[in-house]
Amino acid sequence: MINELDETIRQLLIKAGGFTPAEVDVKFEIPNREWSATISRPTLNCYLFDIRENRELRQHGMETVAQQGVAAFRQRPQAFFDLTYLITAWTSEVGDEHLLLWRALHTLLRFERIPAEYLQGALTSLAFPIYARTAMPEGVLKSPGEFWTALENQIKPSLSYVVTLAIDRDQIGVGPPVLTARLRLPADPSQETRWGWFGGTVRDKAGAPLAGAEVGIEGRSIETKTDAAGRFRLRVPGPGTHTLVARSGGRTQRRSIEIPELNYDFSLSD
């Protein structure tokens, strides 16, 4: 994606800034002495100097993403990273260098968000806009002299160009809901007492969840009420065959269940 961002910046400078490729090169190599010795015509160097997380945009927590009404996966919020380019101009005349740098500054300042028409490759499909800042007062290059000394090159005026990219986190799959669970408790050395938990949803004829519906096991004092989403959960001495009864608004429905099975849902008709 960084290569596509490089090409995006190149297209932005060429098309929006009017830098003719036949007259001005836009390069992304490290501007050391060896590189500068190879320059044959006016060049704008856009060197990617720094990548770091934008903590002002950091979000916490987990988001559950649904597909076709069913929880499909969980995902942490997007992470945002600032990519800082140092842009310098290289020509045989200082006046021409200043002119190139000023034109680049004027071009980049026009766009707080990179327009879609200049985006390249995968950047065209990102859901989050790509924001950019130019010549920020608090840049990442704290000591220009040391930077250019490390490159064994002459010090150059530069402008910083900071692009913020959003990156999706890995998705964590969400499995189907657990409808049945069992617990085994040894009552004595010769026998096991087994209890099972199961749950489902009670809906009306139109398919809407029924809150406050009474749900129980026929013939046993095991009963509960559905919550606001129509869900219920019961504990029975199972597994085995039981008759499940649901009541709501004068309507009653029975169904035989075999624990465990795929679902224990009810649809109460009029």
QUINOR-V564142 format. One line per field, one symbol per residue. ss: DSSP state (~ for helix, > for strand, _ for the rest). phi: phi as a letter, one per 40 degrees, with the letter a starting at -180 (. if undefined). psi: psi as a letter, one per 20 degrees, with the letter a starting at -180 (. if undefined). Layout:
ss=???
phi=???
psi=???
//
This chain:
ss=_~~~~~~~~~~~~~~~~_______>>>_____~~~~______>>>>>>>>>>>_~~~____>>>>>>__>>>>>>>__>>>>>>>>>>>>___~~~~~~~~~~~~~~~~___>__~~~__~~~~~_____>>>>_________~~~~~~~________>>>>>>>>>___>>>______>>>>>>>>>__>>>>>>>>>>>>>>____>____>>>>____>>>>_____>>>>>>___>>>>>>>>>__>>>>>>>>>______>>>__
phi=.ccccdcccdcccccccgccdcbbcbbbcccccccccccbadabbbcccabaccccccbbgbbcbbbfgbdbabacddbbbcbbbbbbbbacbcdcccccccccccccccbcbccdcbcbfcccbccccbcabbfccbccccbddccccccfbccbcabcbbbbbcbccccbcbcccccbbbbbbccadbabbbbbbaaabbbcccgccbcgccbabcgbcbaabccccgcbabbbcbcibbbcbbbafgcbabacbbccacabcbbccc
psi=hhhhhghghghgggghikophihpqorjrpmahgghiipirppppnpohqpqpoihjpqraqpppqpkjppgrqpqqqqpppoppopqqoripghhghgghghgghghiioippqhiiqqcihijphpqoqqqplqhmrinhnhghghghilrqpqpqqqoopoqppqrqqoqprqqohpqqppoohrhiqpppqqprrappqahijqqoqjqpprppjqloqrqqahjjqrpqpqnarapropppppkippqqqpqopqahrkqqoor.
//
